[in-house]
Amino acid sequence: MRYAPCRGWLPQDKRAAICFSVDDIHPASSQDGFDADGDLGLGALGRLSRLMNRQPQLRVTLFVTPDWRLDQLRPTRGLLTRIPLLREHMHWAPLRPRGRFRVDRFPEFVAYLNAMPRADVALHGLSHAHAGPRIAAEFQRESRRACAAALREARRRFEAAGLRHVLGFAPPAWNTLRALCEALIAAGFDYLCSARDLATPVSEAALTNMRGLVGVPLIAPVWVVPNSTDGPVTRAAARERIMHFSTNFQATSSLDRALSIIDAGGLLAIKAHIFKVGGGITMLDGLDLEYCAYIESVCRHISSRYGEGIWWTSFAEFSRRCRMR
């Protein structure tokens, strides 16, 4: 795959941009082992709503999984996973029954998401599950046809539920591949979030080197052109493209990192996961009270320091602006 820069992406009166997104949202409740959030206002979505009310400039993208199936987020099966060939084709952790957490079976959950102010809903895979050791990376060896079928089914579930959504996509466990990018472009998707880097030092030229896509800009959007050759990205090839955003900040990141991204004229992309504890693991960036308070303090500091110079935006608005240029 090749990458083509997106030039002039900031409004002239802004020095930097901020986007905020939350992954792994689905209708499971705390009684199901995930506060993900079938508990609605009583759980993590309630904490998120209160954060948004206290920070009216902040916008959020909710990455929702239409038919979540993972019961555990770490491998739990032992002996069978040691058998060659079989180990790559069996699930290393138990799955919930297909359809158990299908969004169109939870109208109150859908209504809550639809009513959230300044919130976009976008796709986070279809089931968030895959056979083999990388149990949460849903897209690994799939063909373009298989990726396209998963995207159609995922959108069909959103539409059947009446869940309003934008054409954005975050691949589960950050993992993407050329076939998935091609399927997203063919289906008309606007953007992709498939890199997380919390360690690379911030600079205008910094490239990602952590999770998901490697070698894409750390603090700026970029066009992904999956069908390009090794030569220059031509105008014809650039029409077959999707915008990519990198996550560069989470609960473990320092305020200095946020300020460095803004001072470099970049996009501060804040990430959270909706639940703190679930599936046998603890998320460092789970949206608990402590992380909500930290996000609020970061936003207040930025507002006080930079005033009207910040573009508080969403990935969908961002990609629309770039496509019109």
N, C-alpha and C positions, 0 to 999 in steps of 0.2 A: 504494500500500500504506500501511497505517497501523500504528502501533506502540503497544502497550499495556504499561504498566509491570508488572513482576513484583515484588510487594511482599513483604517479609519473607523474602527468599531466603536469608539467612544464619542458621545455627543461633544460638541466643541466646548461647552461650558462645564464639562466634568473632567476631573483628573484621574478617576478610578471608578471601578464598579464593584458591587457586592451582590452575590446570589447565595441563597440558602436552600438546601434540599435535605429531605429525610427519606431514608430507604426502608425497605422491608415492611411496609404497611400492608396489613391484611386483616380479615375480620376475627382472628383468634383473640381471645380475651385472657386475662390473668388466670382464669380457671382452666384454660386450655394449655397453660405453660408458657404463653407469650402474651405480653401486654402490647399488642401489635396493630390495631387497637379496637378490639370488640368491646372494650370498656368505655369507648367514646369519651364523653366529657369527664368521666370519673378516672380515666387513665392517662396515658401519654398524650393522646390527642387533646385532652383537657389542658395539660401543661403547655402544649404547643399553642393552643388558642389563647391562653393567658399571656404567654410570651408575646404573641403577635399583637394583642391588645395593648400591651405596655410599650411596644416598639412599632408604632403605626407606619413607619417608613419601610419596615422589613416585609419582604415577600418570600413565599416559600413554594418549592416544588415538592409534591408528595409522590414519591415513586412507589406505586402500588402493585402487588403481585396478584393477578386475577384468580389463581387457583393454587394457593400455597399448599405444598404437600410435605415438606420436611417436618419430621417429628423431633429429630435431633440435628444439631449443627456440627457435630463431630462424629467420626466413625465409631460405631458401637459393636459391630459384628466382627468376630475374630477369625475362626478357623477357615471359613469359606473364602475369606478375602486373600488367603495365601495360595489358592489354587490357580495356576497359570490359566490364562484365557478367561476362565469363569470370573475371575476377580474384576476384570474390566467391564463385565456386562451385568453385574449384580449391584444392587444398592447396598452400600456399606453402613447405612443407618436406616431404621424403619421409616416408612412413609405414612402419612395420613391418607385415608381413602380418597380417591379422586372425587372432587366436588365437595369435600367436607367444608372447605373454606372458600368456596366459589363466591365471588363478590355479588353475583346476581341472586344469591340466596339470603342476603343480609340487607334488606331495604333500609333499616335504621342507620347502618354503617354508611351506606351510599348517601343517604340524605344528609348525614353529618358532614361528609366530605364536600358534597355539593354546596353546602351552606357556609363553608369556611371562607372568610374574606381574604382577599389577596393571596389565594392559594391556587396553584395549578396542579392537576393530577396527570401523571405520566406513567408509562409502563415500566415495570421492573420484572422483566421476564414473563413467563407463563406460570410455572410451578416452582421455580427456584430450586430444582432438584435434578440430579444427574447420576447415572450409574458410575461406579468406579470410585477411586479414592478422593477425588475432588467433588465431594457430594453436593456442594452448593453452587458450583459453576455450571449453570444450565447449558451454556453453549460452549462446546469443546471441539468435537469432530464433525458436527452436523454439516450437511450440504446446504447450499443456498435454498433448495426446495424445502428442506426440513425447517430451516429458519423461517422461511416465508409462511409455512403452515402454522408454526407456533405463533407468529405475529398475528395472523388472521384469527386464530382461536382466541388469543388474548384480547384483541380488540372486540371480537364478538361478545365476549363475556362483559366487557365494559359497556358495550351498547345495550346488551340485554338487561343490564342492571340500571341503565339510565345514568351512568356515571360520566359526567362531563370530563373531557380530557383533552390534552394537547398532544401533538405528535412528537413526543420526546421519549427517549429510551435510555435506561441504565441497565446494563447486563449484570445479572447476579454474579457476585464475587468478582466484579470488575472485568471478567474475562470476555474478550471479544475476538472475532476472527473475520477474515475477509468476506466469507460467505454471509455472515450476519450483516456486515456493513452494506453489502450489495442488496440483501433482502430489505433492509431498512430504507435504502434509497428508492428501490423499486416500489415500495409501499407508500412512498411520499413522506417519510418521516423527516422532520426538520433538524433534529439534533440528537447527539449521543454523548453520554457521560461515562467514559470508560478508562479513566486513569486516576489513580490516587497517589500523591507523593507528598509526604509530610516532612521529608528530611532534606531534599535538595536545597541548597542555599538559594535565596531569592535573587534574581536579576532579570533584566528584560529578556535576556537570551536563554534563560534556564530551561532545560528540557526534563521531562519526567523520567524517572528511573526506579520505580517502586512497584506498584500494582497496576494491572491492566496494560493499556497501550504504553509503550516505552518510546521515548524520543519525540514526544509531542510537546508543544509549549506548556510550561508550568503555569503561567499567569496570563495567558492570552488565548482567545479562541483560535481554532484552525479548521480549515476545510480538509476532511478526509476524502481522498480520491482513490477508491479501492481498485479501479480498473486501469490505472495509469501504468505506463511503461517506465523504464529507467530514465527516459529523457525528460525534458522540461514538461511541466504541467501545462498543457495547451488549453485554450478557451473551450474547445469542444469537450475535452476530458473533464474540465472543471464543472461542467453542467451536471455531471453525474457525481454528486458530492453530498456530504452531510457534515454539518458543523459539529465540532467536538469541543467539550469543556473539560478541564482537569480540576479535580478536587485538590485543594492545597492547604486546607485548614480544618481541624476538628478539635475535640475536647482536650487532647494532649498537646496542642500547639500553643505557643506563647503569644501574648499580645504583640510582642516585638515582630513576630512573623507576619501578623496581620498588617501592622503599620509598614513593614518593609514592602509588602505587596502593593499597598496603596501608594507609597512614595515612589515605587517603580512604575506607576501608571498602569497597574494590572487589574485583573479580575480576582477579587477575594471570593473563593468558592467554599463556603462553609458547609460541612457535611455532618449529619447525625444519623443514627439508626433509631427507629421508633422505640424499641425495647432495650432495656439495660441488661436483663438476665432472661435467658430462654434457650431451649434446646441444648442445655448442658454447657453453655458458655456465658461469659460476661463480656458485653460490648464496651470497649473503652469510650466510645462515643455514643453510648445509649442515652436517650433523651430523658434523663432523670432531673430532679429539681436542681442539683448542683450544676449540670451542664446548661440547663435553661438560664440559671443565674449568670453563668460565665458568658454565654452568648449575649445576654442583655448588657452586661458590663462592657463587653467589647463594642457593641453597637453604640452605647452611650459615649464611650471614649472617642470613637470615630466621629460621631455626630458633633461632639464638642470641638474636636480638633480641626475637622475639615469642613464643617458646615454644609453649604449647598454644593460643594465640589464633588460630592459622591453621587453616583448613579445607583440608586437602590432599585434593582431590576430583577427579572426572572430569566431563566434560560430561554423560554418561549419568546419573550419580548426581545431579548438579545438577538436571537437567531432571525427573527422577523426583520429587525433593523439591518442586519448584515446582508440578508438576501435582497433587500431593496436597493442596496448601494450598487 
